[in-house]
Amino acid sequence: MYKINHKAVMLVFVFQLAVGAMWYASTPSSFLGRFALEDLSKQLSIGMVLLFVLSTFVYLFFTAWLLVRIKGMSGFGRFLLVIAIWLFIVLPNYAFVSLHLSFSGFDTFYLLSYGAINCAIAAIILPLWRSSRSIFNN
């Protein structure tokens, strides 16, 4: 039985954090009322940064755990599964944002784009880089 490939999870996690930093740095000024990198030390609280990092890791680890538990699917099928999970999470969020918040289409797209990029990174690396089997199982 395959186990979670922790190297792949950590690689994807590092990529997702790098993309998150670039995503935040490119925040439109309409969201923040200022440029994203202006007075950065005063704007970001350590609690919000930790919450962001923790939520990204938990979602990624859950995805890796789910991929290990599914049997009988090819790498491409696992890729499609990760994409489908993201779509079923994003479509209700898009509907909620469109109905309850007065954001433009571009602003809504920007809000949901980070999840799309994270999903693409995880869908490419996790299904294809599976953990190797060990002959020394307990």
C-alpha positions as CSV (number, residue, x, y, z in Angstrom):
1,M,0.0,0.0,0.0
2,Y,1.2,3.5,-0.8
3,K,1.7,6.0,1.9
4,I,1.6,9.8,1.7
5,N,4.6,11.2,0.0
6,H,5.7,13.8,2.5
7,K,8.4,15.1,0.2
8,A,5.8,15.9,-2.5
9,V,3.5,17.4,0.1
10,M,6.3,19.7,1.4
11,L,7.3,20.7,-2.2
12,V,3.7,21.6,-3.1
13,F,3.4,23.5,0.2
14,V,6.5,25.6,-0.5
15,F,5.3,26.3,-4.0
16,Q,1.8,27.3,-2.7
17,L,3.3,29.6,-0.1
18,A,5.5,31.3,-2.8
19,V,2.5,31.7,-5.0
20,G,0.5,33.1,-2.0
21,A,3.2,35.7,-1.4
22,M,3.1,36.7,-5.1
23,W,-0.7,36.7,-5.1
24,Y,-0.8,39.0,-2.1
25,A,1.8,41.3,-3.5
26,S,-0.3,41.7,-6.7
27,T,-3.5,42.5,-4.8
28,P,-5.5,45.2,-6.6
29,S,-5.6,48.5,-4.7
30,S,-9.4,48.4,-4.8
31,F,-9.3,45.7,-2.1
32,L,-6.9,47.3,0.3
33,G,-7.3,51.0,-0.5
34,R,-3.5,51.1,-0.9
35,F,-0.8,49.2,-2.6
36,A,-0.2,45.7,-1.1
37,L,3.4,46.2,-0.2
38,E,3.0,49.7,1.2
39,D,3.6,49.6,5.0
40,L,3.5,45.8,5.0
41,S,4.8,45.4,8.5
42,K,2.0,47.4,9.9
43,Q,-0.7,45.7,7.9
44,L,-0.1,42.0,8.3
45,S,-0.7,40.4,11.7
46,I,1.1,37.3,12.7
47,G,-2.2,35.6,13.5
48,M,-3.5,36.0,10.0
49,V,-0.3,34.9,8.4
50,L,-0.3,31.7,10.6
51,L,-4.0,31.1,9.8
52,F,-3.2,31.4,6.1
53,V,-0.3,29.0,6.3
54,L,-2.1,26.5,8.5
55,S,-5.2,26.4,6.3
56,T,-3.1,25.9,3.2
57,F,-1.3,23.0,4.8
58,V,-4.4,21.3,6.2
59,Y,-6.2,21.5,2.9
60,L,-3.1,20.2,1.0
61,F,-2.5,17.3,3.5
62,F,-6.2,16.3,3.3
63,T,-5.9,16.2,-0.5
64,A,-2.8,14.0,-0.3
65,W,-4.5,11.8,2.3
66,L,-7.5,11.4,0.0
67,L,-5.4,10.5,-3.0
68,V,-3.7,7.8,-1.0
69,R,-7.0,6.3,0.0
70,I,-8.4,6.1,-3.5
71,K,-7.6,2.8,-5.3
72,G,-7.9,1.9,-8.9
73,M,-7.4,5.3,-10.5
74,S,-4.7,6.3,-12.8
75,G,-2.5,9.4,-12.4
76,F,-4.7,11.3,-14.8
77,G,-7.8,10.2,-12.9
78,R,-6.3,11.5,-9.7
79,F,-5.4,14.7,-11.4
80,L,-9.1,15.1,-12.5
81,L,-10.2,14.3,-9.0
82,V,-8.2,17.1,-7.4
83,I,-9.5,19.5,-10.1
84,A,-13.1,18.3,-9.5
85,I,-12.8,18.8,-5.7
86,W,-11.6,22.4,-6.3
87,L,-14.5,23.0,-8.7
88,F,-17.1,21.8,-6.2
89,I,-15.6,24.1,-3.6
90,V,-15.2,27.1,-5.8
91,L,-18.5,27.2,-7.6
92,P,-20.6,27.6,-4.4
93,N,-18.1,30.3,-3.3
94,Y,-18.4,32.1,-6.6
95,A,-22.2,32.0,-6.3
96,F,-22.0,33.3,-2.7
97,V,-19.6,36.1,-3.5
98,S,-21.6,37.1,-6.6
99,L,-24.9,37.1,-4.6
100,H,-23.9,38.6,-1.3
101,L,-20.9,40.9,-2.0
102,S,-20.8,43.7,-4.5
103,F,-17.6,42.7,-6.2
104,S,-17.0,43.1,-9.9
105,G,-16.3,40.1,-12.0
106,F,-12.5,40.8,-12.0
107,D,-12.4,41.2,-8.2
108,T,-14.3,37.9,-7.7
109,F,-12.0,36.2,-10.2
110,Y,-9.0,37.6,-8.3
111,L,-10.3,36.3,-4.9
112,L,-10.8,32.7,-6.3
113,S,-7.6,32.6,-8.4
114,Y,-5.3,31.7,-5.5
115,G,-7.3,28.5,-4.9
116,A,-7.1,27.7,-8.6
117,I,-3.4,28.1,-8.7
118,N,-3.0,26.0,-5.5
119,C,-5.2,23.3,-7.0
120,A,-3.2,23.2,-10.2
121,I,0.1,22.8,-8.4
122,A,-1.3,20.0,-6.2
123,A,-3.1,18.3,-9.1
124,I,0.2,18.2,-11.1
125,I,2.6,17.1,-8.4
126,L,0.7,14.9,-5.9
127,P,-0.9,12.3,-8.2
128,L,2.2,11.9,-10.3
129,W,4.8,11.7,-7.5
130,R,3.5,8.9,-5.4
131,S,5.4,7.4,-2.4
132,S,7.5,4.4,-3.2
133,R,6.6,1.0,-1.8
134,S,8.6,-0.3,1.0
135,I,9.5,-4.0,1.5
136,F,9.9,-3.3,5.2
137,N,6.3,-2.9,6.1
138,N,5.2,-3.5,9.7
